[in-house]
Amino acid sequence: MFRTVLWLTFFLIAAIYGIYAVATIDRRADDVRIRSMIGDTVAAIQKRDLGGTIACVSRSYSDDQGLNCDRLRVLVAQSLRIETQYTASADINSLEVKGDNATIELRAAVKAVGGDYLYLRSLTLHLRKEPSRHMGIIPTQVWRVVKVDSLGLNLDSSF
């Protein structure tokens, strides 16, 4: 009897988890999902959250400066450790979605509370839809950055 109750409980929890996972899949339009990703990344930078900041970057990231995902993660981690208080922003100038690829032109800024810019660049982000799993079970596609033009990071220091 106990074993039956245990199995029923397990299946009930699994069913609720599965239903919740299906119900919470992001079904918004691609441009809305991309804008949301940019907003989430800016919020993560503001909170100095490395995981949230780098979550939008593809494992296959590479750029003209020779950065890959791992090297970019190290540079971002170093930058987030600065003691200066700052605010981050990203103003999207254009967003073009073509199938599973997208290009965003934006102005990225990190400004010290005192008023000086720590980082101010016009960037072009290249994104691609990549396979992922929502809540660990439901196959889905997520937008990730695969390349950034004009990133302009000083590879010897932060920001």
Residue pairs with C-beta under 8 A, 6 or more apart in sequence:
17 135
17 137
18 137
20 135
21 134
21 135
21 136
21 137
21 138
22 138
24 134
24 135
25 134
25 138
25 140
26 33
26 134
26 140
28 36
30 97
30 102
30 143
31 95
31 97
33 143
34 95
34 97
34 102
34 104
34 127
34 143
35 92
35 95
37 56
37 143
38 56
38 90
38 92
38 104
38 106
39 90
40 52
40 55
40 56
41 52
41 53
41 55
41 56
41 90
42 88
42 89
42 90
43 52
44 51
44 52
44 53
44 55
45 53
45 80
45 88
45 110
46 87
46 88
48 80
48 81
49 80
50 73
50 76
50 77
50 80
53 76
53 80
54 69
54 72
54 73
54 76
56 143
56 144
56 145
57 69
57 72
57 73
57 144
57 145
58 69
58 128
58 130
58 144
58 145
58 146
59 69
60 69
60 146
61 67
61 68
61 69
61 72
61 145
61 146
61 147
62 68
62 146
62 147
63 147
63 148
63 149
63 151
64 149
65 151
65 153
65 155
67 75
67 151
67 153
75 153
75 155
75 158
78 157
78 158
79 158
79 159
81 158
82 118
82 158
82 159
84 112
84 113
84 118
85 112
85 113
86 110
86 111
86 112
86 113
86 118
87 110
87 111
87 113
88 108
88 109
88 110
88 111
89 108
89 109
89 111
90 106
90 107
90 108
90 109
91 106
91 107
91 109
92 104
92 105
92 106
93 105
93 106
93 107
93 122
94 103
94 104
94 105
95 102
95 103
95 104
95 105
96 102
96 103
96 104
100 128
100 129
100 141
101 126
101 127
101 128
101 129
102 126
102 127
102 128
102 143
103 124
103 125
103 126
103 127
104 124
104 125
104 127
105 122
105 123
105 124
105 125
106 122
106 123
106 125
107 120
107 121
107 122
107 123
108 119
108 120
108 121
108 122
108 123
109 117
109 119
109 120
110 117
110 118
110 119
110 120
110 159
111 117
111 118
111 120
112 118
118 159
119 159
121 150
121 151
121 152
122 150
123 148
123 149
123 150
123 151
124 148
124 149
124 150
125 145
125 147
125 148
126 145
126 146
126 147
126 148
126 149
127 143
127 144
127 145
127 146
128 143
128 144
128 146
129 141
129 142
129 143
129 144
130 141
130 142
130 143
130 144
131 139
131 140
131 141
132 139
132 140
132 141
132 142
133 139
133 140
134 140
